[in-house]
Amino acid sequence: RFFLQGARMAVNEPLEITRAASARIPTENGDYLLCAYRNNHDDKEHLAIVFGTVEGQSQVLARVHSECYTGDVLGSQLQEALLRIAAAGAGIVVYLRQEGRGIGLIEKLKAYNLQDEGYDTVDANLMLGHGADERNYDIAAAIFADWRIGSIRLMTNNPTKIDSLRRLGIAVDERVPLLVPTHAENRRYLAAKALRMRHLL
């Protein structure tokens, strides 16, 4: 059990997380440990996917990955991150259940329809009454702390994610780029993330 005093999110009490259950998950790349967390700020089960020895270590290869049903099922940065961690021999993916940059799956699908009409990913969210990015990284910081990780090498293209984790007390020693191939279907989406959300692509 871990408390993060500085985190408030939408609940007016300190964040408390509990490692509720863990299980070994065998894959062709080796065995991962899948840990499910409960918390007192939402009713979602957030996850840590751990490979090798990370507890009490520094400069741990890591990713904070927000749930993305369409991407996680059809192929995404999640798979690349897991492969890199296996190749490195150790690392952790914190899997946050905040679909669609925090707006949920149904609203995300509505945003996809607006993107098909020519709006970019930011404007689509705004037209639906949401922020461009509503994600929160308090629980990710608490999970890193639960594993007593001294510092991380974060696989991300998003500088806001780095800034947020650092404000929450997580030492990010290095940004490790995690790029995906560009094709006709994602070119405008990636361009909008680079131009309007400062993603380093």
SVG drawing of the C-alpha trace seen along z (x, -y; Angstrom):
<svg xmlns="http://www.w3.org/2000/svg" viewBox="-20 -24 40 42">
<polyline fill="none" stroke="black" stroke-width="0.4" points="0.0,0.0 1.3,-3.5 0.2,-7.0 1.0,-10.0 0.3,-13.1 0.7,-15.7 -1.8,-14.1 -5.4,-15.3 -6.9,-14.5 -10.7,-15.0 -10.9,-13.6 -10.2,-15.8 -8.0,-13.3 -4.5,-11.9 -4.1,-9.2 -3.8,-5.7 -3.0,-2.7 -3.0,0.9 -1.3,3.7 -4.3,6.0 -3.0,9.0 0.0,10.1 0.5,13.0 3.2,14.3 2.4,13.9 4.5,16.0 5.2,14.7 7.6,15.6 9.9,12.8 10.0,14.2 7.9,13.9 6.3,10.6 4.7,9.9 1.3,8.3 0.3,6.4 -3.2,4.9 -3.7,1.9 -6.8,0.5 -6.9,-3.2 -9.2,-5.5 -9.6,-8.1 -11.4,-6.1 -12.9,-2.7 -10.4,-1.6 -7.9,1.2 -4.5,-0.3 -1.6,2.1 2.1,2.5 3.8,4.8 7.2,5.7 10.1,7.6 13.2,8.6 14.4,6.8 13.2,3.2 12.4,2.9 14.9,0.5 16.7,-0.1 17.6,-3.4 17.6,-4.3 14.9,-1.7 13.6,-1.5 9.9,-2.5 6.8,-3.6 3.6,-5.1 1.0,-3.9 -2.6,-5.1 -5.2,-2.6 -5.9,-2.7 -8.3,0.0 -8.0,-0.6 -4.2,-0.9 -3.6,1.9 -5.7,4.4 -4.5,3.4 -0.9,2.7 0.7,-0.3 3.7,-1.7 2.7,0.7 4.0,3.7 7.2,1.9 7.8,0.8 7.3,4.4 9.8,5.7 12.4,3.1 12.0,3.9 12.5,7.6 15.6,6.9 17.0,4.7 16.4,7.5 14.4,5.4 11.8,2.6 8.3,1.6 5.2,0.4 2.6,-1.4 -0.7,-0.9 -3.2,-3.6 -6.9,-3.0 -7.6,-6.5 -8.7,-5.8 -8.7,-8.4 -6.4,-10.8 -8.7,-10.7 -12.1,-11.2 -13.2,-7.5 -13.8,-5.1 -17.2,-6.3 -16.1,-10.0 -12.9,-8.8 -14.9,-7.1 -16.9,-10.3 -13.7,-12.2 -12.5,-9.7 -15.7,-10.5 -14.8,-14.2 -11.3,-13.5 -12.7,-11.6 -14.6,-14.9 -11.3,-16.7 -10.8,-18.0 -7.5,-17.3 -7.3,-15.3 -7.1,-18.4 -10.1,-20.2 -12.1,-17.0 -11.7,-16.8 -12.5,-20.4 -15.6,-20.2 -16.9,-17.5 -16.4,-19.7 -13.2,-18.0 -9.6,-19.2 -7.0,-18.3 -5.5,-16.0 -7.2,-15.2 -4.8,-12.5 -3.4,-12.5 -0.2,-10.8 -0.6,-10.7 -1.3,-7.0 1.7,-6.3 3.9,-8.2 2.5,-6.2 3.1,-2.9 6.8,-3.9 7.1,-4.8 5.5,-1.5 8.4,0.3 10.9,-2.0 12.3,-3.0 15.0,-5.6 14.8,-7.0 13.6,-6.0 14.5,-6.2 11.1,-7.0 10.0,-5.8 7.8,-8.6 7.4,-11.3 5.4,-13.5 7.2,-16.2 4.1,-17.0 4.3,-13.4 7.9,-14.0 7.1,-17.3 4.1,-15.9 6.1,-12.9 8.9,-15.2 6.4,-17.5 5.2,-14.4 8.7,-13.6 9.7,-11.0 13.3,-11.4 13.3,-11.0 17.0,-10.6 16.4,-10.2 13.8,-10.4 13.9,-7.4 12.1,-8.1 9.3,-5.6 8.4,-6.3 5.8,-4.5 5.8,-4.2 4.0,-6.9 1.4,-6.0 -1.6,-7.6 -4.0,-6.9 -1.9,-8.4 0.1,-11.2 -2.4,-14.0 -2.9,-12.7 0.8,-12.6 1.4,-16.0 -1.3,-17.5 0.3,-15.9 3.7,-17.4 2.4,-20.9 -0.3,-21.4 0.7,-19.1 4.6,-19.5 5.1,-15.7 8.7,-15.0 8.2,-13.1"/>
</svg>
